[in-house]
Amino acid sequence: MELRLLRELVKKGEGEHVEFKLKSNHPEKIVREVVAFANSGGGKLFVGVGDDKTIKGLKDAEEDEYTLTKAIDKYIYPKISYKKRKDPGKSGPRCAGANHSQEHR
């Protein structure tokens, strides 16, 4: 995703299908958001973006991605279909999108 598009999405703010998390230091909270997206038709979760719509990025993007992937794989059943991507900049926000297929917990 290019930076211009990311800024446009963030400018619109959070909603039913968009959530911002500044950090991933509590992956269990992020897993709840991913499950909510999976159970409601999908959505986008941006990690490294504040509730005030500031794009802060992540201190250690690779570690955050690893932590979130492990939490999603460990705590969500049945397994979900999701995409991860690194957004602009080496430590830019991470985006995870969940797609709805069946009820998740």
C-alpha positions in Angstrom: 0.0 0.0 0.0 1.4 3.3 -0.9 1.8 6.0 1.7 -0.8 8.3 0.1 -3.5 5.6 0.3 -2.6 4.7 3.9 -3.0 8.4 4.9 -6.4 8.5 3.2 -7.6 5.4 5.0 -6.3 6.7 8.4 -7.8 10.1 7.8 -11.3 8.5 7.6 -10.7 7.0 11.1 -11.8 3.9 12.8 -15.1 2.2 12.1 -16.9 -1.1 11.9 -14.3 -2.5 9.5 -11.2 -0.4 10.4 -9.3 -0.5 13.7 -6.0 1.2 14.8 -3.6 -0.1 17.4 -0.5 1.9 18.3 1.4 -1.1 19.6 1.2 -4.9 19.6 2.4 -5.4 23.2 -1.0 -7.0 24.1 -1.6 -9.4 21.2 -4.6 -10.9 23.0 -6.4 -7.6 22.5 -5.5 -7.5 18.9 -6.7 -11.1 18.4 -10.1 -10.1 19.7 -10.3 -7.4 17.0 -9.3 -9.9 14.3 -12.0 -12.3 15.5 -14.5 -9.5 15.4 -13.6 -8.7 11.9 -13.7 -12.4 10.9 -17.2 -12.7 12.4 -18.6 -9.5 10.8 -17.5 -9.7 7.2 -13.9 -8.7 7.4 -11.9 -5.6 8.1 -8.5 -3.9 8.4 -6.4 -3.6 11.5 -3.5 -1.1 11.4 -0.8 -1.6 14.0 1.4 1.4 14.4 -1.4 3.9 14.1 -2.8 5.8 17.1 -6.5 6.4 17.8 -5.7 10.1 17.1 -5.0 9.1 13.5 -1.2 9.6 13.8 0.9 7.2 11.9 3.7 6.3 14.3 5.0 3.1 12.9 6.6 0.3 14.9 9.9 0.2 16.8 10.6 -3.4 15.8 8.2 -4.2 12.9 9.6 -7.8 12.3 9.1 -8.7 16.0 5.6 -7.3 16.1 4.7 -9.2 13.0 6.0 -12.5 14.4 4.2 -11.9 17.8 0.9 -11.2 16.1 1.1 -14.1 13.6 1.8 -16.5 16.5 -1.1 -15.1 18.5 -3.5 -15.4 15.6 -2.4 -18.9 14.8 -2.6 -20.0 18.4 -5.8 -18.4 19.7 -8.2 -18.2 16.8 -10.2 -21.3 16.0 -11.3 -22.2 13.4 -8.3 -20.8 11.5 -9.0 -17.6 9.6 -8.0 -16.4 6.2 -6.0 -13.1 6.5 -3.4 -11.1 4.8 -0.5 -9.2 6.4 1.5 -6.5 4.8 4.1 -4.0 5.7 3.2 -0.5 4.8 5.5 2.3 3.7 8.8 2.7 5.5 11.0 0.1 7.2 9.1 0.5 10.5 5.8 1.5 9.0 2.5 0.3 10.2 1.4 -3.3 9.7 -2.0 -4.1 8.2 -3.9 -7.3 8.8 -7.1 -8.0 7.0 -9.5 -10.8 8.1 -12.0 -12.4 5.9 -15.3 -13.9 7.1 -15.9 -17.6 6.5 -17.5 -19.0 9.6 -18.0 -18.2 13.3 -14.7 -17.7 15.1 -13.7 -17.5 18.8 
